[in-house]
Amino acid sequence: MRTGLGRSARGVVVAAVALTLAGCGPAGDTLGDPSPAGGGKPASEALADLKKLQVKGRAPMTGFDRDEFGPAWADVDHNGCDTRNDILKRDLEGETFKKGTQDCIVLTGTLRDPYSGRTIEFERGQKTSMAVQIDHVVALADAWQKGARQLSKEERRQLANDPLNLLAVDGPLNGQKSAADAATWLPPRRAYRCPYVTRQIQVKVKYELWVTSAEKDAMERVLKAC
């Protein structure tokens, strides 16, 4: 029996919903878990979802290419804005927009980075945009090695542009993470590790991806400490 959403249902991009993770992070954490960046479920439910995932070895990278997930930052929801700007609009505060783009292209804004807890000022530009990057919470290369190769091209395009799998984060930390899974990389801000792992599990359940044994063990350790 399949554990994820049906294939027809997966063709619809999820809307950004109010997501709150109960019981994770220290009390009084000033950054908290902003609604679009939270994990969405209590740790107990995330642990139950983790048990639904197959545990298998990592498949080879054979055939992997970013193009297998469609054009970068496609406008999959047909709202006139590409996915990168949609996520910047969702995750930044105090945004300003390029004139004539109907509040689509984000020029500036403030990010309260969930991975580090730092406040980062975003400014669009060739030398400044990379300070804030859009992270695939489940990296596309990791997804490819754990089931995405078997998805259709449309399903992979949805995975690459799904708001559930995307976060605006500190650029250098995103580069540090690269294609790592939870066994080899976790956010340095410990208060965000529970929502981060929960979100990875949600994505993997939705797109019927699997986890390695080391990855599952790491996820369990994080969630049991929430």
Salt bridges, closest charged atoms under 4 A:
ASP29 OD2 - ARG189 NH2 2.38
ASP49 OD2 - LYS41 NZ 2.59
ASP49 OD1 - LYS52 NZ 3.04
GLU68 OE1 - ARG156 NH2 2.94
ASP91 OD1 - ARG90 NE 2.65
GLU93 OE2 - ARG112 NE 3.15
ASP135 OD2 - LYS177 NZ 2.91
ASP142 OD1 - ARG58 NH1 3.32
ASP142 OD1 - LYS146 NZ 2.60
ASP142 OD2 - LYS204 NZ 3.08
GLU154 OE1 - ARG157 NE 3.04
GLU155 OE1 - ARG7 NH1 3.33
GLU155 OE2 - ARG10 NH2 2.73
ASP162 OD2 - LYS206 NZ 2.72
ASP170 OD1 - ARG118 NH1 2.56
ASP181 OD2 - ARG58 NH2 2.91
ASP181 OD2 - LYS146 NZ 2.75
GLU208 OE1 - ARG2 NH1 2.18
GLU208 OE2 - ARG10 NH1 3.33
GLU215 OE1 - LYS146 NZ 2.75
GLU215 OE2 - LYS204 NZ 2.74
